[in-house]
Amino acid sequence: MSFFLSDKYYSKVIGRCHHQQTMDVKEVNILTVRISVISFEAAVTSVEELIASGETHYVCFCNVHTVMTGVDDPDFRRITNEASLALPDGMPLVWAARMFGHDQPGRVYGPDMMMALCRKGLYMGYSHFFYGGDTGVLGRLIENLRRLLPGLKVAGYYSPPFRPLTPEEDIQVVDIINNSGAHILWVGLGAPKQERWMAEHRNRINVPVMLGVGAAFDFHSGRIKQAPKWMQNIGLEWLFRLYSDPRRLWKRYLYNNPRFIYHVSKQILTEYLKSHRTGK
């Protein structure tokens, strides 16, 4: 350890403005999980507005795994739906949003968002705190980011133990983060742990925005190889990751992916029949 909806299951697809957002961001309801309809560039701008808002916000990067976890767990669904932004990190969510009539330009990928905000922070003066991963991963992550982005401001980092923190340890961690002066808190605990952590600490952390970026720490540290861009663009990143780590990821992909396709297809059919009956 180191420091440095009444939900109806097939609810109507909607476009709405989240009450916590500072931008006019529409949302699409995918299996009762509200996903932001937004371009990558607009998402970066929206996070900048959250930083300037004077409040503490958290941002989720959503994929099939997080949506299906929300389907199975109402409490986790609530956490995702209360996020200031729930960004479409996976291509299947982009495709689903388009099927529901929304002009979703593409995915808003967590690792790319980390690089974009770190780069923007060079001239905006943002400082960054990194929470998650082991000490070696965090060290390589920060070393790589500083090599690519000289002048990057690192307010601190913390590698939590692989067990629940004691109340005393949790208070200590919160104090370290709050005293760091960071503008952005990157949380790399993996889903759904990181989303739960952000929601639980939202009223105790005074950093303007927390972003749960999952495997971004591993990717940018070089611990895990990213899928080629062509696989990412056609929605096959999951296959690359499954091949790379089948023991850990087989259930996530081979169980959740077919369920997602089935339930989204059912939601599409339900909405079609409903609109057909009403003549809309």
C-alpha positions as CSV (number, residue, x, y, z in Angstrom):
1,M,0.0,0.0,0.0
2,S,1.4,3.4,-0.8
3,F,0.3,7.1,-1.0
4,F,1.9,9.3,-3.8
5,L,-37.3,3.3,-12.5
6,S,-40.3,3.0,-10.0
7,D,-38.1,1.6,-12.8
8,K,-40.0,-0.5,-15.3
9,Y,-37.6,-3.0,-16.9
10,Y,-38.5,-2.0,-20.4
11,S,-39.1,1.7,-19.8
12,K,-39.5,4.1,-22.7
13,V,-36.4,5.4,-24.4
14,I,-36.1,9.0,-23.6
15,G,-33.9,12.0,-24.3
16,R,-33.6,14.3,-21.3
17,C,-31.3,16.6,-19.4
18,H,-29.7,15.2,-16.2
19,H,-30.3,17.5,-13.3
20,Q,-26.7,17.4,-12.2
21,Q,-25.2,18.2,-15.6
22,T,-23.9,21.7,-16.4
23,M,-24.4,21.1,-20.1
24,D,-27.5,20.3,-22.1
25,V,-26.8,16.6,-22.5
26,K,-29.5,14.3,-23.8
27,E,-29.8,10.7,-22.6
28,V,-31.0,7.4,-23.9
29,N,-32.5,4.8,-21.6
30,I,-30.9,1.4,-22.3
31,L,-32.5,-1.3,-20.1
32,T,-33.3,1.4,-17.5
33,V,-29.7,2.7,-17.4
34,R,-29.5,6.3,-18.6
35,I,-26.6,6.8,-21.0
36,S,-25.4,10.2,-22.1
37,V,-25.8,11.0,-25.8
38,I,-22.7,13.1,-26.5
39,S,-19.6,13.3,-28.7
40,F,-16.1,12.7,-27.3
41,E,-15.2,16.4,-27.8
42,A,-18.4,17.6,-26.0
43,A,-17.7,15.1,-23.2
44,V,-14.3,16.7,-22.6
45,T,-15.9,20.1,-22.5
46,S,-18.6,18.9,-20.2
47,V,-16.0,17.6,-17.7
48,E,-14.3,21.0,-17.9
49,E,-17.6,22.6,-16.9
50,L,-18.0,20.1,-14.0
51,I,-14.5,21.1,-12.8
52,A,-15.5,24.7,-12.8
53,S,-18.9,24.2,-11.2
54,G,-17.6,24.4,-7.6
55,E,-19.3,21.1,-6.7
56,T,-18.1,17.4,-6.6
57,H,-19.3,15.2,-9.5
58,Y,-18.6,11.7,-10.6
59,V,-18.5,10.4,-14.2
60,C,-19.1,6.8,-15.2
61,F,-17.8,5.1,-18.4
62,C,-20.4,2.5,-19.3
63,N,-20.2,-0.6,-21.4
64,V,-22.2,-3.9,-21.7
65,H,-20.9,-5.1,-18.3
66,T,-21.9,-2.0,-16.4
67,V,-25.4,-1.9,-18.1
68,M,-26.1,-5.6,-17.3
69,T,-24.8,-5.1,-13.7
70,G,-27.4,-2.3,-13.5
71,V,-30.1,-4.6,-14.8
72,D,-29.3,-7.2,-12.1
73,D,-28.6,-4.7,-9.3
74,P,-31.1,-1.8,-8.7
75,D,-28.6,-0.1,-6.3
76,F,-25.9,-0.1,-8.9
77,R,-28.3,1.2,-11.5
78,R,-29.2,4.1,-9.2
79,I,-25.5,4.9,-8.8
80,T,-25.0,5.0,-12.6
81,N,-28.2,7.0,-13.1
82,E,-27.1,9.6,-10.5
83,A,-23.7,10.2,-12.2
84,S,-23.3,13.7,-13.8
85,L,-22.3,11.9,-17.0
86,A,-22.7,8.2,-17.9
87,L,-20.6,8.0,-21.0
88,P,-20.9,5.3,-23.8
89,D,-17.5,3.6,-23.4
90,G,-18.5,0.6,-25.4
91,M,-19.5,0.4,-29.1
92,P,-22.6,-1.8,-28.4
93,L,-24.0,1.1,-26.4
94,V,-23.3,3.5,-29.3
95,W,-25.2,1.1,-31.6
96,A,-28.1,0.7,-29.2
97,A,-28.4,4.5,-28.9
98,R,-28.6,4.8,-32.7
99,M,-31.2,2.1,-32.9
100,F,-33.3,4.1,-30.4
101,G,-33.1,7.1,-32.7
102,H,-30.3,9.1,-31.2
103,D,-27.4,10.6,-33.1
104,Q,-24.6,9.2,-31.0
105,P,-21.3,10.1,-32.9
106,G,-19.2,7.3,-31.4
107,R,-17.8,5.9,-28.2
108,V,-16.4,8.0,-25.4
109,Y,-13.5,5.8,-24.3
110,G,-12.1,6.2,-20.8
111,P,-8.4,5.7,-21.7
112,D,-8.7,8.3,-24.4
113,M,-10.5,10.7,-22.1
114,M,-7.7,10.3,-19.6
115,M,-5.1,11.4,-22.2
116,A,-7.3,14.2,-23.5
117,L,-7.8,15.7,-20.0
118,C,-4.2,15.3,-19.0
119,R,-3.2,17.0,-22.2
120,K,-5.7,19.8,-21.7
121,G,-4.6,20.2,-18.1
122,L,-1.2,21.3,-19.2
123,Y,-2.5,24.7,-20.1
124,M,-5.6,24.7,-17.9
125,G,-3.5,24.1,-14.8
126,Y,-5.3,20.9,-13.8
127,S,-3.7,18.7,-11.3
128,H,-4.5,15.0,-11.1
129,F,-4.8,12.4,-8.3
130,F,-4.7,8.7,-9.2
131,Y,-6.5,6.2,-7.0
132,G,-6.4,2.4,-7.6
133,G,-4.1,-0.2,-9.0
134,D,-1.0,-1.5,-7.3
135,T,2.1,0.5,-6.6
136,G,4.0,-0.8,-9.6
137,V,1.1,0.0,-12.0
138,L,0.7,3.5,-10.6
139,G,4.4,4.2,-10.8
140,R,4.6,3.2,-14.4
141,L,1.3,5.0,-15.3
142,I,2.6,8.3,-13.9
143,E,6.0,7.8,-15.5
144,N,4.5,7.2,-18.9
145,L,2.1,10.1,-18.6
146,R,4.9,12.5,-17.6
147,R,7.1,11.2,-20.5
148,L,4.3,11.8,-23.0
149,L,3.1,15.0,-21.4
150,P,6.0,16.9,-19.8
151,G,4.7,19.3,-17.1
152,L,1.8,17.1,-16.1
153,K,0.8,18.1,-12.5
154,V,0.4,15.0,-10.3
155,A,-1.2,16.0,-7.0
156,G,-0.7,12.4,-5.6
157,Y,-1.6,8.8,-5.9
158,Y,-2.8,6.0,-3.6
159,S,-2.7,2.3,-4.1
160,P,-5.4,0.7,-1.9
161,P,-4.9,-2.8,-0.4
162,F,-6.8,-5.8,-1.9
163,R,-9.3,-5.8,0.9
164,P,-11.9,-3.3,2.3
165,L,-10.3,-0.3,4.0
166,T,-10.9,0.1,7.7
167,P,-12.9,3.2,8.7
168,E,-9.7,4.8,10.0
169,E,-7.9,4.0,6.7
170,D,-10.8,5.4,4.7
171,I,-10.7,8.7,6.6
172,Q,-7.0,8.9,6.1
173,V,-7.3,8.3,2.3
174,V,-10.1,11.0,2.0
175,D,-7.9,13.5,3.9
176,I,-4.9,12.7,1.6
177,I,-7.1,13.3,-1.5
178,N,-8.8,16.4,-0.1
179,N,-5.5,18.0,0.9
180,S,-3.8,17.3,-2.4
181,G,-5.4,20.2,-4.2
182,A,-6.3,18.0,-7.2
183,H,-8.8,19.1,-9.8
184,I,-9.4,15.6,-11.2
185,L,-9.5,12.3,-9.3
186,W,-8.9,9.3,-11.6
187,V,-10.4,6.1,-10.0
188,G,-9.1,2.8,-11.4
189,L,-10.7,0.1,-9.3
190,G,-12.7,-1.7,-12.1
191,A,-16.4,-1.9,-12.4
192,P,-18.6,-2.0,-10.4
193,K,-16.2,-1.3,-7.5
194,Q,-15.1,2.1,-8.7
195,E,-18.6,3.3,-9.3
196,R,-19.7,2.3,-5.8
197,W,-16.6,4.0,-4.4
198,M,-17.3,7.3,-6.1
199,A,-20.9,7.3,-5.1
200,E,-20.1,6.5,-1.5
201,H,-17.4,9.2,-1.3
202,R,-19.2,11.9,-3.3
203,N,-20.1,13.9,-0.2
204,R,-16.7,13.5,1.4
205,I,-14.4,14.2,-1.5
206,N,-13.8,17.9,-2.4
207,V,-12.1,17.2,-5.7
208,P,-14.4,18.7,-8.4
209,V,-14.7,15.6,-10.6
210,M,-14.1,11.9,-10.1
211,L,-13.8,9.7,-13.2
212,G,-14.0,5.9,-13.0
213,V,-11.8,4.7,-15.9
214,G,-11.5,1.0,-15.2
215,A,-8.6,-0.5,-17.1
216,A,-7.1,2.8,-18.2
217,F,-4.5,2.5,-15.5
218,D,-3.4,-0.9,-16.8
219,F,-3.4,0.2,-20.5
220,H,-1.4,3.5,-20.0
221,S,1.0,1.8,-17.6
222,G,1.7,-0.8,-20.2
223,R,0.6,-3.7,-17.9
224,I,-2.2,-4.7,-20.3
225,K,-2.0,-4.4,-24.1
226,Q,-4.9,-2.5,-25.7
227,A,-6.9,-4.0,-28.6
228,P,-5.9,-2.7,-32.1
229,K,-7.9,0.3,-33.1
230,W,-9.7,-1.6,-35.9
231,M,-11.0,-4.1,-33.3
232,Q,-12.1,-1.2,-31.1
233,N,-13.9,0.5,-33.9
234,I,-16.0,-2.5,-34.9
235,G,-16.9,-3.5,-31.4
236,L,-14.5,-6.5,-31.0
237,E,-12.4,-5.1,-28.2
238,W,-14.1,-7.6,-25.8
239,L,-12.9,-10.5,-28.0
240,F,-9.3,-9.3,-27.7
241,R,-9.5,-8.8,-24.0
242,L,-11.2,-12.2,-23.6
243,Y,-8.4,-13.9,-25.5
244,S,-5.8,-12.0,-23.4
245,D,-7.4,-12.9,-20.0
246,P,-10.0,-15.7,-20.4
247,R,-9.9,-16.9,-16.8
248,R,-10.9,-13.5,-15.4
249,L,-13.2,-12.2,-18.2
250,W,-15.0,-15.2,-19.6
251,K,-18.1,-14.7,-17.5
252,R,-18.3,-11.0,-18.1
253,Y,-18.3,-11.4,-21.9
254,L,-19.8,-14.8,-22.6
255,Y,-22.6,-14.4,-20.1
256,N,-23.4,-10.7,-20.4
257,N,-23.0,-10.1,-24.1
258,P,-25.8,-12.5,-25.2
259,R,-28.0,-11.3,-22.5
260,F,-27.5,-7.7,-23.6
261,I,-28.3,-8.5,-27.2
262,Y,-31.5,-10.4,-26.2
263,H,-32.8,-7.7,-23.8
264,V,-32.0,-4.8,-26.1
265,S,-33.7,-6.6,-29.0
266,K,-36.7,-7.1,-26.7
267,Q,-36.7,-3.4,-25.7
268,I,-36.6,-2.4,-29.4
269,L,-39.5,-4.7,-30.2
270,T,-41.5,-3.4,-27.2
271,E,-41.0,0.2,-28.2
272,Y,-41.9,-0.6,-31.9
273,L,-45.1,-2.4,-30.9
274,K,-46.0,0.4,-28.5
275,S,-45.5,3.1,-31.1
276,H,-47.3,1.0,-33.7
277,R,-50.4,0.6,-31.4
278,T,-50.5,4.4,-30.7
279,G,-49.9,5.2,-34.4
280,K,-46.8,7.3,-33.6
